[in-house]
Each structure stands twice: as structure tokens, then as C-alpha cells.
Amino acid sequence: MKTTVLFLTLSFSCSVFAAGIGDVDSIPVSEPKESKLKHDEEVLKKDKYKFEKKTKALAQKTYYTTKDFVTGKLKNYLDSSGIKGADPTYVALPKRKWRVSLVADMDDAAVDVESKARDDNNNVWGFDLRVRPPMSASSGIWVGYMGYGFGVSYFKTGQNSTNLAMNLASPNYGLNIRWIRSTTDHDLKGWAEKGISYEQLVASNKYAYKIESFVFDGYWIFNKKKFSLSAAYDLSTVQLRSAGSFIAGLMFNYQKCDYSSPDNIGLLIDANHIGKVKMNQLSAGGGYTYNWVPSQGFVINMTVMPVLTFFSSSKLYKYNWDYQYRDAARTEVSGVTVTPSDTHVEHGKVALNVNARLAAAYRYKIWVFSVFAQAHYLRSYFKDTSFKVFQWNMKGTVGITL
């Protein structure tokens, strides 16, 4: 009996002890809520940083890949455009393609207008107008790659002048556009206030002009394999051996001369009220251009293209004038006012004209020197009026290649 009781007692005690141990191990140990939230935030920040870093790296890689692709394609296009289809023994690319140049530019024009007509009394009259504006000059700087670039010029002339020019040369063609607008005041401007008499004003042969000129000429080059027009003009290629090419061309010319200023009253009287003339010409022709290479790095270009002017039109503007007097007896003129009257349009005959160019370029180490000259001699013949326009421009550059 004692043994049984003792066994039961020990069994109960062990069971209780074992049960107690089991209860202790099963109690969960929980962390504070704030600590867990902080841990989660840190994990999120790390994940976000890694994501942003990967995204930024991917964006940078995509940007530089795209940039290299675009600039590479553009560079290859600009480099190959000047020698595409050319014989490498005749035409090549320069080793240094970037260029910074100092530029000097000059241009001048002469316009002669001869007209004969009958006045209201059936009397034949005529006048010969010769316009000689001051020469326009400018200087500036040009920066570009393979002939493509931008320039800024400062004009230094005896007149108010605006001069815009664009030249483009390629293996197949060459384009030239030039727009000039200039204004010259009369030497006796403000004559009445200065005490100059009307008779002195009329006797003066110095006039006020407003001149506008626009010339476009384009060439199509047939021998693009051995000849490069850009070697002497925009310097984007190098002519290695002498070669030439036949060319075909188209030319448009617009001229306007306005001398209707009241200060030109003497000229208006001689011109039978004509105070402004406009002329348009469209011409086509063919010629020859040649690049002579006397030594390495030196090229001289000569281009001559006779053109046949198959369309020409002139418009004459007539003006009336009134006098103001200093006295009631109307014996002393104190001023003149001019008002438009009517216009007269004529279409001209076919005429043969000339367009010529001369250019030279020399390369010495990193230096490049060039000079360019172009001249147009254009004539138009109408029933009662004839126009003769001689216009030229010259440009010189000194540049360093990069």
C-alpha cells in the first residue's frame, strides 16, 4: 500500500512538473509594435533606394546609347554627304572637320535704267538713271562642322544696310542666295532748315536711294565622281587632283530702286515723274566649272555660266509733287511733298546674260585660308525701258581647324 501511494505521488508530481515546463515553452515572445514598424520602414527605404539606383542607371545607359546613336548617325551623314559616290583619289575629307573662321565680306551693285516715252503732248522724252550706292562691307566670325555652321557679322558701311547670304554646296548641286537692302540719304537732307535754296537742291546730283536686291542661283553638277564644288567654297572637302564638270543652272533676280524722296525732286523732273522701278528676271543656262590643284592643299575654282533670260518684267511707279512756299507771292520754295500717281508694267525680250564665280582655298597644317568672288551681269530690254544690273560680292576667310 505504501508503495502504491508513493508511486502515485511521484507520478503526479512528475506530471505536474512536466506540464509546467510545457506551459512555459509555449508562451510567445512578442516584439514592441514601434520597433517592428521601424524595421519595416528601413526595409522599404532600402528597397526603394535599390530600385531608384537601378532605374537611374538604366535611364543613363539608355540616354547615352541614344545620344551616341543619334550623334553617330548625324556625324556619319555629314561626313559621307560630301564624298558620297566620289573617287577617293580625287576627292577626300579633311582630317580636321571643325572650323572657326574670321570672315570679311564686301558687295556692291550698279543699276542703269534707260527709258524713252511720250508725254501727254506726244513729245518723246527720255532719261538715263545711274544708281551707284556705297559699297557694303562687314566682318564677323563663323563656327561650324563640315561646312555647316553659324556666323555673326558686323556691318561697317556709309549707309543703312542689311545683307543676308546663304551658300550650300554638295556633290550634286550648289545653291547661292543673297538678299541686300540699303538706304542712302540725300547729301542735302533737311535743305530748307539748313538755308539751302531750292535751286541748289535741283542742281545737286547726289540722290537718296532705297535699294533692294535678291539673287538666287543654283547649279547642277554632272561630274560628282571627280569634282567637288565644296572644296573651294565651304571647305568641307579636299580636291586632291584637278578636275572639272559641266553644269546646268537656274537663276532668279529681283531688283528694286526707289528714289521717290522729295529731296530728289530734280531727278523726278528729269525722269518724267518716274520715282521707283522694279524688275524680275528668270534665267536658265549651262556652263563649266573647274578645280585646279597646283599643289597639295591648294585649289582654285573657276565657274562660268551664260544664262538665257526667258522671262523679265518691269514695273514703273510714277509720282506727282506739290510745292510749299515761304511767301504769299510763291517766289521761294520752302518744301516739296511727293504722292504716288500711277504704274506701268512691261514684259521684256529674251536676253543673254552672264554669271561668273572665282574661288581659292589653301590649307596649311591647322590653318585654312579662302577667298570667293561672284559677279552677275543682267540685262533686260523692254519696249520703252532697258535695265542693266551689275552686282558683285567678295568674301575672305581665315580659319583654324579643330
C-alpha positions as CSV (number, residue, x, y, z in Angstrom):
1,M,0.0,0.0,0.0
2,K,2.7,2.4,0.9
3,T,4.5,1.5,-2.3
4,T,1.4,2.2,-4.3
5,V,0.8,5.5,-2.7
6,L,4.4,6.6,-3.1
7,F,4.3,5.6,-6.8
8,L,1.1,7.6,-7.4
9,T,2.6,10.6,-5.6
10,L,5.7,10.5,-7.7
11,S,3.8,10.1,-10.9
12,F,1.6,13.0,-10.1
13,S,4.5,15.3,-9.2
14,C,6.3,14.4,-12.4
15,S,3.2,15.0,-14.5
16,V,2.7,18.4,-12.9
17,F,6.3,19.3,-13.4
18,A,6.2,18.2,-17.0
19,A,3.0,20.1,-17.6
20,G,4.5,23.2,-16.1
21,I,7.5,23.0,-18.3
22,G,5.3,22.6,-21.4
23,D,3.3,25.6,-20.4
24,V,6.4,27.8,-20.1
25,D,7.8,26.9,-23.5
26,S,4.5,27.6,-25.3
27,I,4.4,31.3,-24.1
28,P,5.0,33.5,-27.3
29,V,7.6,36.3,-27.0
30,S,6.4,39.4,-28.9
31,E,8.4,42.5,-30.0
32,P,7.1,46.0,-29.4
33,K,5.0,47.4,-32.3
34,E,7.1,50.5,-32.8
35,S,10.3,48.5,-33.3
36,K,8.7,46.4,-35.9
37,L,7.3,49.4,-37.8
38,K,10.7,51.0,-37.8
39,H,12.3,47.8,-39.1
40,D,9.7,47.6,-41.9
41,E,10.3,51.3,-42.9
42,E,14.1,50.7,-43.1
43,V,13.5,47.7,-45.4
44,L,11.2,49.7,-47.6
45,K,13.7,52.5,-47.8
46,K,16.5,50.1,-48.8
47,D,14.3,48.5,-51.5
48,K,13.3,52.0,-52.8
49,Y,16.9,53.1,-53.0
50,K,17.9,50.0,-54.8
51,F,15.0,50.5,-57.3
52,E,15.8,54.1,-57.9
53,K,19.5,53.3,-58.4
54,K,18.7,50.6,-60.9
55,T,16.2,52.9,-62.7
56,K,18.7,55.8,-62.9
57,A,21.4,53.5,-64.2
58,L,19.1,52.2,-66.8
59,A,17.9,55.7,-67.8
60,Q,21.6,56.9,-68.1
61,K,22.5,53.9,-70.2
62,T,19.5,54.4,-72.5
63,Y,20.3,58.2,-72.8
64,Y,24.0,57.7,-73.7
65,T,23.2,54.9,-76.0
66,T,20.6,57.0,-77.8
67,K,22.9,60.0,-77.8
68,D,25.8,58.0,-79.3
69,F,23.4,56.6,-81.9
70,V,22.0,59.9,-82.9
71,T,25.3,61.8,-83.0
72,G,27.0,58.9,-84.7
73,K,24.4,58.8,-87.4
74,L,24.5,62.6,-87.9
75,K,28.3,62.6,-88.0
76,N,28.4,59.8,-90.5
77,Y,25.8,61.6,-92.6
78,L,27.7,64.9,-92.6
79,D,31.0,63.2,-93.2
80,S,29.7,61.0,-96.1
81,S,27.5,63.6,-97.7
82,G,30.5,65.4,-99.2
83,I,32.2,62.4,-100.7
84,K,29.3,60.0,-101.5
85,G,30.0,58.4,-104.9
86,A,33.3,60.3,-105.3
87,D,36.6,58.8,-106.4
88,P,38.9,58.8,-103.3
89,T,41.9,59.6,-105.5
90,Y,40.2,62.9,-106.5
91,V,38.0,64.0,-103.5
92,A,38.6,63.4,-99.8
93,L,37.5,64.6,-96.4
94,P,39.7,66.9,-94.3
95,K,41.4,65.4,-91.3
96,R,40.1,68.2,-89.0
97,K,36.4,68.8,-89.6
98,W,35.6,71.6,-87.1
99,R,36.5,75.1,-88.1
100,V,36.4,78.6,-86.6
101,S,36.9,81.4,-89.1
102,L,37.2,85.2,-89.2
103,V,35.1,86.5,-92.2
104,A,35.3,89.7,-94.2
105,D,32.6,90.4,-96.8
106,M,32.1,93.2,-99.4
107,D,29.5,93.7,-102.1
108,D,28.4,96.4,-104.5
109,A,25.9,96.9,-107.2
110,A,25.3,99.3,-110.1
111,V,21.9,99.8,-111.7
112,D,21.4,101.6,-115.0
113,V,17.8,102.5,-116.3
114,E,17.2,104.0,-119.7
115,S,13.7,104.9,-120.6
116,K,12.0,106.7,-123.6
117,A,8.4,107.5,-123.8
118,R,5.9,110.1,-125.0
119,D,4.4,112.7,-122.7
120,D,0.8,114.0,-122.8
121,N,1.7,116.3,-125.7
122,N,3.1,113.4,-127.7
123,N,6.6,114.6,-127.2
124,V,9.4,112.0,-126.9
125,W,11.4,112.2,-123.7
126,G,13.9,110.0,-122.2
127,F,16.1,109.7,-119.1
128,D,19.2,107.8,-118.1
129,L,19.3,106.8,-114.4
130,R,22.6,105.5,-113.0
131,V,22.4,104.3,-109.4
132,R,25.8,103.8,-107.6
133,P,25.2,103.1,-103.9
134,P,28.1,103.0,-101.5
135,M,29.9,99.7,-101.2
136,S,28.7,97.5,-98.3
137,A,31.2,95.8,-96.0
138,S,31.1,93.5,-93.0
139,S,33.3,91.4,-90.7
140,G,32.5,88.6,-88.3
141,I,33.1,85.1,-87.1
142,W,31.9,81.7,-88.2
143,V,31.9,78.4,-86.4
144,G,30.9,75.1,-88.0
145,Y,31.4,71.4,-88.8
146,M,31.9,70.2,-92.4
147,G,30.7,73.4,-93.9
148,Y,27.5,73.6,-91.7
149,G,27.6,76.3,-89.1
150,F,26.6,79.7,-87.9
151,G,28.1,83.2,-88.2
152,V,27.7,86.7,-86.8
153,S,28.7,89.8,-88.8
154,Y,29.1,93.5,-88.0
155,F,28.4,95.9,-90.9
156,K,30.5,98.9,-91.5
157,T,29.2,101.0,-94.3
158,G,28.3,104.5,-95.3
159,Q,24.6,103.5,-95.4
160,N,21.9,101.6,-93.5
161,S,22.4,98.1,-94.9
162,T,21.1,94.6,-94.4
163,N,22.8,91.8,-96.0
164,L,21.8,88.1,-95.8
165,A,23.6,85.3,-97.6
166,M,23.4,81.5,-97.7
167,N,25.7,79.2,-99.7
168,L,25.3,75.5,-99.9
169,A,27.5,73.0,-101.8
170,S,27.1,69.3,-102.3
171,P,28.4,66.6,-104.7
172,N,25.3,67.1,-106.9
173,Y,24.5,70.8,-106.7
174,G,25.4,74.2,-105.4
175,L,22.9,76.9,-104.2
176,N,23.5,80.6,-103.5
177,I,21.0,83.1,-102.1
178,R,21.8,86.7,-101.4
179,W,19.4,89.5,-100.2
180,I,20.6,93.1,-99.8
181,R,18.7,96.1,-98.7
182,S,20.3,99.5,-98.3
183,T,19.2,103.1,-97.8
184,T,21.2,106.2,-98.6
185,D,20.2,109.7,-97.6
186,H,20.4,112.8,-99.8
187,D,23.5,114.9,-99.2
188,L,21.2,117.9,-98.8
189,K,18.7,116.3,-96.5
190,G,16.9,119.0,-94.5
191,W,17.9,121.6,-97.1
192,A,15.2,124.1,-96.2
193,E,16.2,124.1,-92.5
194,K,19.8,124.4,-93.4
195,G,19.2,127.5,-95.5
196,I,19.9,125.8,-98.8
197,S,17.9,127.1,-101.8
198,Y,15.6,125.0,-104.0
199,E,17.7,125.8,-107.0
200,Q,20.8,124.3,-105.2
201,L,18.8,121.2,-104.4
202,V,17.7,120.7,-108.0
203,A,21.3,121.2,-109.2
204,S,22.7,118.5,-106.9
205,N,23.5,115.2,-108.5
206,K,23.7,113.3,-105.1
207,Y,20.4,111.5,-104.6
208,A,18.7,109.5,-101.9
209,Y,18.0,105.8,-102.7
210,K,16.3,102.8,-101.3
211,I,17.7,99.7,-103.0
212,E,16.7,96.1,-102.6
213,S,18.2,93.1,-104.4
214,F,17.5,89.4,-104.2
215,V,19.6,86.9,-106.3
216,F,19.2,83.1,-106.3
217,D,21.3,80.9,-108.5
218,G,21.6,77.1,-108.4
219,Y,23.9,74.7,-110.2
220,W,23.5,71.0,-111.0
221,I,26.9,69.3,-111.2
222,F,27.3,66.3,-113.6
223,N,30.8,65.0,-112.7
224,K,30.3,64.4,-109.0
225,K,32.7,61.5,-109.1
226,K,35.9,63.6,-109.6
227,F,34.8,67.1,-108.9
228,S,33.8,68.8,-105.6
229,L,32.4,72.3,-105.6
230,S,32.6,72.5,-101.8
231,A,36.4,72.1,-101.8
232,A,36.8,75.7,-102.8
233,Y,33.6,77.3,-101.3
234,D,32.5,75.8,-98.0
235,L,35.8,73.9,-97.4
236,S,34.1,70.7,-96.3
237,T,36.0,68.5,-98.8
238,V,39.5,68.5,-100.3
239,Q,40.2,68.3,-104.0
240,L,43.3,66.1,-104.4
241,R,43.7,66.3,-108.2
242,S,42.5,68.8,-110.8
243,A,39.0,68.1,-112.3
244,G,36.1,69.9,-113.8
245,S,32.4,69.4,-114.6
246,F,29.7,70.6,-116.9
247,I,26.9,72.4,-115.0
248,A,23.3,73.4,-115.6
249,G,21.8,76.3,-113.7
250,L,18.8,78.3,-112.9
251,M,18.8,81.9,-111.8
252,F,16.2,84.4,-110.4
253,N,16.9,88.1,-109.9
254,Y,14.8,90.8,-108.3
255,Q,15.8,94.4,-108.1
256,K,14.0,97.4,-106.7
257,C,15.2,101.0,-106.8
258,D,13.1,103.7,-105.0
259,Y,14.2,107.3,-105.5
260,S,10.9,108.9,-104.8
261,S,12.2,111.0,-101.9
262,P,11.1,114.7,-102.1
263,D,14.7,115.6,-101.9
264,N,15.2,114.0,-105.3
265,I,12.8,116.5,-107.0
266,G,15.4,117.3,-109.7
267,L,15.6,113.6,-110.6
268,L,11.9,113.2,-110.6
269,I,11.5,116.1,-113.0
270,D,14.1,114.6,-115.4
271,A,12.5,111.1,-115.2
272,N,9.1,112.5,-116.1
273,H,7.6,111.6,-112.7
274,I,9.1,108.0,-112.5
275,G,10.3,107.6,-108.9
276,K,10.5,103.8,-108.5
277,V,11.3,100.8,-110.7
278,K,11.1,97.1,-110.0
279,M,12.5,94.3,-112.1
280,N,12.1,90.5,-112.1
281,Q,14.2,88.1,-114.2
282,L,14.2,84.3,-114.5
283,S,17.0,82.7,-116.4
284,A,18.4,79.3,-117.3
285,G,21.7,78.2,-118.7
286,G,24.7,75.9,-118.7
287,G,28.4,76.3,-118.3
288,Y,31.6,74.7,-116.9
289,T,33.3,74.7,-113.5
290,Y,36.9,73.6,-112.9
291,N,39.0,72.9,-109.8
292,W,42.7,73.4,-110.5
293,V,45.1,71.9,-107.9
294,P,48.5,73.4,-108.5
295,S,49.9,71.9,-105.2
296,Q,48.9,69.9,-102.3
297,G,46.3,71.7,-100.1
298,F,45.7,74.4,-102.7
299,V,42.7,74.6,-105.0
300,I,41.4,77.3,-107.4
301,N,37.9,77.2,-108.8
302,M,36.6,79.0,-111.9
303,T,33.0,78.9,-112.9
304,V,31.3,80.5,-115.9
305,M,27.7,80.0,-116.8
306,P,26.0,82.0,-119.5
307,V,22.2,82.2,-118.9
308,L,19.3,83.0,-121.2
309,T,16.8,85.3,-119.6
310,F,13.5,84.0,-120.9
311,F,11.2,85.9,-118.5
312,S,11.6,89.6,-117.4
313,S,9.1,92.1,-116.1
314,S,9.5,95.7,-115.1
315,K,7.1,97.9,-113.2
316,L,7.5,101.7,-113.2
317,Y,5.9,103.9,-110.5
318,K,5.1,107.5,-111.2
319,Y,4.7,110.3,-108.7
320,N,3.3,113.8,-108.5
321,W,4.6,116.6,-106.4
322,D,3.5,119.8,-104.7
323,Y,5.5,122.8,-103.6
324,Q,5.3,124.8,-100.4
325,Y,6.4,128.4,-100.4
326,R,7.9,130.8,-97.9
327,D,6.0,133.8,-99.2
328,A,2.5,134.6,-100.4
329,A,3.9,135.6,-103.8
330,R,5.1,132.0,-104.2
331,T,8.5,133.0,-105.3
332,E,10.7,131.0,-102.9
333,V,10.1,127.2,-102.4
334,S,10.4,126.0,-98.8
335,G,9.4,122.4,-99.2
336,V,8.3,119.6,-101.6
337,T,5.7,116.8,-101.0
338,V,5.5,113.7,-103.2
339,T,2.5,111.5,-103.8
340,P,2.1,108.2,-105.8
341,S,0.3,108.6,-109.2
342,D,0.1,105.5,-111.4
343,T,2.1,102.5,-112.5
344,H,3.2,101.0,-115.8
345,V,4.1,97.3,-116.4
346,E,6.1,95.9,-119.3
347,H,7.4,92.4,-120.2
348,G,10.8,92.2,-121.8
349,K,12.5,90.4,-124.6
350,V,14.8,87.4,-124.3
351,A,18.4,88.4,-123.4
352,L,21.7,86.7,-122.9
353,N,23.4,87.3,-119.5
354,V,26.5,86.1,-117.6
355,N,27.1,84.6,-114.2
356,A,30.7,84.0,-113.1
357,R,32.5,82.9,-110.0
358,L,36.1,82.6,-108.8
359,A,37.3,81.0,-105.6
360,A,40.5,79.7,-104.0
361,A,41.3,77.8,-100.8
362,Y,44.6,76.9,-99.2
363,R,45.3,74.5,-96.2
364,Y,48.5,74.8,-94.2
365,K,48.6,72.5,-91.2
366,I,45.7,73.6,-89.0
367,W,45.1,76.8,-90.9
368,V,42.7,77.4,-93.7
369,F,42.6,80.4,-96.0
370,S,39.9,81.1,-98.6
371,V,38.7,83.9,-100.9
372,F,35.5,83.9,-103.0
373,A,34.1,86.3,-105.6
374,Q,30.9,86.2,-107.7
375,A,29.6,88.6,-110.3
376,H,26.2,88.9,-112.2
377,Y,25.7,90.9,-115.3
378,L,22.0,91.0,-116.1
379,R,20.2,92.9,-118.8
380,S,16.5,93.3,-119.6
381,Y,15.1,95.0,-122.7
382,F,11.5,96.3,-122.8
383,K,9.6,98.4,-125.3
384,D,10.4,101.8,-123.7
385,T,12.8,100.8,-120.9
386,S,16.0,98.9,-120.5
387,F,17.8,97.7,-117.3
388,K,21.4,96.8,-116.8
389,V,22.4,95.4,-113.4
390,F,26.0,94.6,-112.4
391,Q,26.3,93.1,-109.0
392,W,29.4,91.5,-107.3
393,N,30.4,90.3,-103.9
394,M,33.6,89.1,-102.4
395,K,34.4,87.2,-99.2
396,G,37.6,86.2,-97.5
397,T,38.2,83.9,-94.5
398,V,41.0,82.9,-92.2
399,G,40.2,79.9,-90.1
400,I,41.7,77.3,-87.7
401,T,40.6,73.7,-87.9
402,L,39.9,71.5,-84.8
